[in-house]
Amino acid sequence: MLLKSTLIYAPAILFTRISALLFLIVATRLIDKTEYGLLTLVVTVGEMTDVALTNWLRIALLRLGGKGEVERGSLLRAGRILLGTTCLGLAVSVAAAMIVVPERSSQFAIAVCVYLIAGAVARYALIVLQMQQRHATYSMLEFLRAVLQLLFPLATMLIDHNSFLTISLASSFGMLVAGLVASVVAFRRVVPGPARFTHREFFALGIPIVAMAVVGFGLNNAERIFLKIYHDATAVAVFAAAYALARQPIDMLANAINMGAFPEVVARFDDKGPAAASALLRNFVGLVLTLSLPTATLLVVLSDDITALLLPGSYNSSYVLLFAMIGFSAICTNLADFVYGTMIYAHKRPWLLLVSGLCGSVATIVLSVLLIPTLAGDGAALVLAGGAMTNLIAVAILSERLTPIPLPWRVMGQAAATSLGVGLAAWLVSTALADTYGIVRLAAAGMAAGVVFLATNALFYPAEARKGLGKAWALLPQKG
């Protein structure tokens, strides 16, 4: 089921990440470093506000609103709540603009407010599609959003590439258009009926999530805020570029699995009990590490080649430490949110996440004050890793007290061995081709790493490998 979910949702998430990568490549070449840094801060503040005030709606609806046939009453009730929280988010974003970017607070506030409005429309419609179990439609509309959020800003940059505001507005407009299309598609299949939950039930689940997000301020890209405060927007630009390149491939894999896994886990918890949910989450851990660890290792080994190829000369730096810490933090965050956090949500006790969020946030803020003033971007990466690891340890301890999740130690060891082989193969090939063009070196190293990944997994999982080869062979045209 987890692998099926990954295959269904991977195209949508993949296209979104590819779109973001293409935007990064073009934007870093056309936009001044300061403007690009401010553009990434718009997304940072927008996402932090969204997580704190509106993202809980997705979790609450998926947990309480049911799946399959979705009643109009449930969506109207949730929609009114979303409207109120979005208005509150707009007020918060204006205040944040005066603190984070005081020199251009008006422009920054406008960009973040429009981002929040467009995001609320798009996310609400996509939640409904998830509840309706229309996975292929969800994937198609996410692809549309990715395309529009690439094309509109690129077209804007050709006309005006010296203003983060106009580019941000173009991106938000693309999100809004996709959200409106998704709304039309989703609400055509909404059925009449009352809400499945009361306001009290909705807020009982949602308020702890909001409190958790506020308490966990330090875990949501706060290192970029400290970079801007202690240094400037250009430092944010370099860190944000490394973050996008190092983290997006890892997040893409985990998010693709979790899109279908979260509703399935809570359904199994309700139907078959905590043990069944725990068994599924154990498989989740194994699949995430099997895919993420080799990916992170490959990115670290090839980090300087990747950045030299994709980023302009003004971004030249050593990225090994940045990639290593960002990759580590991504894996920790995905395990904390999608494994242990999911179990806590299944028990309907999200207030426990306040404790883990507070631990991670305190660690992040303390490390930011200690490391970022002197180490700048490298310090921000270390802060990110320290906060994510602290949060993972805390949430794992809390989740285990509810329902233990047995770790797949054998699979974890196999993932580590595969990662070692992938990294070694990529390093050997990259070193041997040191005098060739960067794109040739990356392609050869990536192919070598891919062969090692497939070979080691075939060795560890021979039955699955034979089954996969059999299906591939059946697709080939047969003679006679």
N, C-alpha and C positions, 0 to 999 in steps of 0.2 A: 504493500500500500504506500509506504514512504517513497519507494523508488518511482511508483506510478505518479504520485503527487509531484515529485521532482520533475519528471518529464513533462507533465501538463503545464506547470507554472514556470519552468525554466525558460521557455521562449520569451514570455512577457518580461521576466526579470532580466534575461540576457539582453534583449533589445534595449531595455532601459539603461543598463550599464554600458552597452556599446554607444548609445546616444550620449551618455555623460562623458565617455572617453573621447568621442569625436569632438564634443563641445570643448573639453579641456585642451585638446591639441590645437584647435583653432583659436580659442579665446586667449590662451597664454601667448599666442603670437600676435594677435591683433589688439588686445587690450593692455593698457599700461598696468604694471604690477600693482600699483595702488588701487586702481579701479577693479582689478580682478580680486584682490584681497577683500575689498568692500563687497563685491558681488557674492563671494563665498560667505561673508559674515551675514548677509541678508538671509541666506539659506540656513545658516547656523542659528540665528536668533529666531527665525520663523519655525524651524523644526523644534527648537527647545520650547517655544511657546505652544506649538501644536501638541507636543508630547504631554505637556503639563495640563493643557486645558481641553483638548478635543480628542486626542488619540484614545482615551479611555472609552469613548463611545463605541469604537470598533470592538473592543474586548467585551464590553457589556452587552452589546447587541448579539454578538456571536454566542455569548454564554447564555443569554436569557431569551433571545428572540426566536430561537429554533432554526431549523433548516428545512429546505424544500419549499413548501408553500409559506410565503411570508405575508402576514396580515397587515392591512393598511393602518390599523390602529397602532401597532407597534412602531411603524416607521414615522407616523405623525407625532407620536409622543417623543420618540428619540430626536426627530427633526427639530421640534421646538426647543428641546434641551441644547441641541447643537447650535442653534441660532444664538441662544443666550451665552454659551461658553465662547463662541466665536467673537461676539461683541466684547466680552471680557478680555479675550486675547488681543484684540485691537488696542485696547487701552494699555495693556501690559507692554505691547510692542512699542508704543509711542514713548513710554517711560524708559524702556531699554535703549532706544535709539539715542536719547539724551545722555546716557551713561557710556555706551559703547563707542558711539561716533559723534561726540559733541560738536565737532567741526562741521559736520554735514547732517545734522540730526533730522532736519525736515525731509530731505530726500530719502534718507535711510528709513524713516518711519513710513513714508508712502510705499516704498518698495516692500517692506515687511507686511504691511496691512493688506496690500493687494495679494501678496503671496498666500496669506492666511485665508482670505476669502475664496480664492480659486482652489486652494487645497481642500477646504471644507466641502465644497461642492463635489469635487472629484472623488475624494475618499468616501464620502457618504454613499455615492452611487455604486462604487466598487464593493463596499461592504454588503449592499443589498444583493449584488451578483454572487458574492461568496455565500451568503445565507441561502440563496436559491440553488446552490450547487451547480451553477453555470460556469464551470471552470474554463472551458474553451472560449466562451464569450469574454470572460474576465481577461484572459490572456490577450485576446485580440484588441480589446480596448486599452489595455496597458501599453500594447505596442503602438496604438494610435497616439496615446499621450506622449510616449517617448519620441515619436517622429515629430509631433507638433512642437514639443519643447526643445527640439534641436533646430528645426527649420526656422521658426519665428525669431529666436535670438540671433541665429546666423545672418538672416536677412537684415536684422536691425544693426548688427555689427558692421555690415558693409556700408550702411548709411551713417551711423554714429557709433564709433568704437571708443569714445572718450568719456562715456557716462555709464556708470554701473546701473543707474536708475532706469534708463530706457531699455537696456538689455534685460534687466530683471522683470520689468513690466511685460516685455515680449514673451519671456518664458512663462510667466504667470498666465498670460492670455492663452497660450497653448494648452496649459493645464485646465483652464476654465472651459475651453471649447471641448476638449476630450471629456471633461466631467459632465457637461450638458448632454453630450451624445450618450454617455453611459447612463445618465439619469433617464433619458427617454427609453432606452433599451430595457433597463432594469424595472422601471415602474409599469411597463406594459403587462408584466406577469404578477404584479401584486394582487392579492385576493382580498375581498372585503372581510372584515372581521375586527374584533376588539383587540386591544393590546394584550400580549401574553404576560405582561409584567406591570407592576404598579410603579409609580414614581419612587416610592420608598425602596422597593427592591432594586431599581435601577441605580439610585444614588447610593444605596448600601454597598453595592459592588463598585460603583464608580468613584466615590469620594476617596476611598483609600488609594486608588490608583492615581488620582490627581495629587494627593498628599505625597505619595511615593515619588512622583515626578518632580515635585517642588523640592522635596528633601534631597532627591538624587540629582540636583542641579549640576554637581560637578561631573557626573557621568555623561552628560549630553553635550559633548563638544565644548565644554567650558575652557579647555586649554587654548582654543582659538581666541576666546575673549581675553584671557590673560596675556596671550601673545600680542594682541592689539594694544592692551593697556601698558604693558612693559616695553614693547618695541613699537612696531607700526604695521600698517596694512600689507607692506611688502613681505614681512616675515610670515604673515598669515597666508599670503599667496603661495609661497614656497611650501609651507607645511600642508596646505590644502591640496596642492598638486600631488604631493607624495601620498597623502591620505587617500585620494581618489584612486591612484594607481595601485597602491598596496592593499587597500581594504575591499574595493568593490568586487573583485573576483571571489573573495572568500565569503563576503556577505551574500553575493548572488546565489551561491550554492546552498547556504543555510536557509536563506529566505525561501528558495524554491521548495525545499523540503517542508518548511514550517507552514507554508500557505495552506496545504492540505492537512498537515499533521495536527495543528492546533484544534480545529473542529472535531477531528477524529478522536483525539485523546480525551477531550471532555465528554464526547458521546460514549466512549468506552467506559469512562469513569462512572457515568450515570447508569449505563446499562449492565456492565459486568463487574464494576467495582474497582478500587484503587490498584489491585494487583495487575489487572489487565492493562490499565493506563501505564503503570510502571514498566511493564514488559515492552510496550510500544516505545516509550521514551528511552529505554535501554538500546533498542535498535536505532533510535534517532541519534544517540551519542556515537554509536559505531559508524553509522553512515556519514555523519558530519565530519568526524575525524578522518575517516578513510579518504574523503574528498578534499577536506580543507588543509590538513597537514602537508601533504605533498605540494599543494598549490602554494601555500605560504612559503615553503622551502624554496621552491622554484623562483618565486618572485624575489626573495632575498638574494639568492645567488646571482640573479640576472638584473638586480636593481639598477646598477649604474648603466648597464647597456640599455635598459628600458627607458630610463629618464633621458639619456643622451639622444635616443632616437625620437622620443615623443615630445620632449620639452625644448623650448628655445635656449640659446646659449646663455641668456641672462639668468636662467635657473640652474646653472651648473653648480653642483655640489656633490658631496658623498652622501648617498642615500641608503647605505647598507643598514645602519642603525635605525633610521627612520622606518624602513620597510620591515625590519625584524620586529620592532616594538609595536608597530601598527598591526601587523599580521597576528602577533600574539594577542593583542588586545581584542581583535576581531573574534578570534576563536573563543576567548574567555567570555566575551559579551554574548555571543550566540549560544553558548552552553548555559550561561546564567539565565538568559531570557527565554529560550525556547525549550529548555529541559526542566530546570528546577523552578523557574518562574511559572511555566505551564502547569506543573503539578500543584503549585500553590493556588493558581487560579481555579484549577479543577476542584480543589477543596473549598473554593469560595472564601478564601482568607487572604485577600490581596494586601491587607494591612501589614502582614508579616514582611512584605517587600519594603516597607518603610525602614525597617532595621538594616537590611542589606544595602538599600540605597543610601542611607545615612552614612554607613561605614565607607562605602565606595566614594561618596561625595566628599567626606572629610579627608580621606586619603588624597583625592585629586586636588583639592584646594590647598592642602598643606604642601604637597609636592610641587604644585604650581608656584607657590611663593618661594620655595627653596631652589627650584631648578630652572625655571623659565627665565628669570632675570639674567642669569649668566650663560646658560646653554641654549637659549632661544629655541629654535625648532627641534633640536635633539632633546632638549629638556622637555618640550611639549610631548614628544613621543614617549619618553620615559614616564611622564605623568599619566598619559593615556593608559599605558600598560599597567602601571601600579594601581590605578583606580579600578580598572577592569578586573584585575586579579583579586583585589580586596573584595569587590562586589561578588565575584563568583564564589569565593570561599564562604562568605557570609550567607548567601542565598542557598548554597548547597547544604550548609549546616541546618538552616531552618527547614528546608524542604525534606531533609532526611528524617526530621522529627515527626513529620506527617505521614509520609509513605516513602520508605527507602527505595532508591533507584539503583539496582545493581549495575556496576560498571562493567562493560565488556572488555576485560583486561586483555584477553587474547587478541581481539580486534584492534585494541589500542596499540599493542605491541607490533602487530602487523602493519598498522598505519605508520608507526615510527620507522620501522624498517624500510617501508616503501619510500618514505620521505627522504631517508638517508640515501637510498639508491638513486632517487630522482635528482636530488641535489648534487650528488657526486657526478652523475652522468652529465648534467648540465654544465657543471664547472669544468670538467675535463674537455668537453667539446668547445666551450667558450674560450678556454685558455689555448687550446690547439689552434683556434681560428682567430687569434688575437689581432692579426694583421689584416683581416678581411673587413668588409663593410659591416656595420653594426646590424643591419637588418638580416644579412646572411648569417651572421653569428647567432642572432636570436632565433632565427628559424631552425638552424641546425641543432642548437642546444635544446630548443623546445621539442623538436622531433625525437631527439635522443631521450629526453625525460619522459615523453609520452610512451615510447616503446618500453622503457623500464617500468613505468606505472602499470601498463597493461600486462607485462610479463609477470611482475611480482603478484599482482592481484589474481592472475590466472593460476599461479602457483599456490596461493593461499586459498583460493576458492575454485578448485578444479571443476566441481559439478556445475556451478553457475557459469563458468567459462565455456564448458562444453555446450550447455543449453543456449548460451548467447551465440556461439559459433553455428549451432544448428539452425537457429532462426535466421542468421545472416545468410547461410548457405541456401536456405529455402527461398529467400528473396531473389537469388540469382537466377537468370534464365537457364533452363535445363535443356540439354540436347535431346532431340527426338521428341 
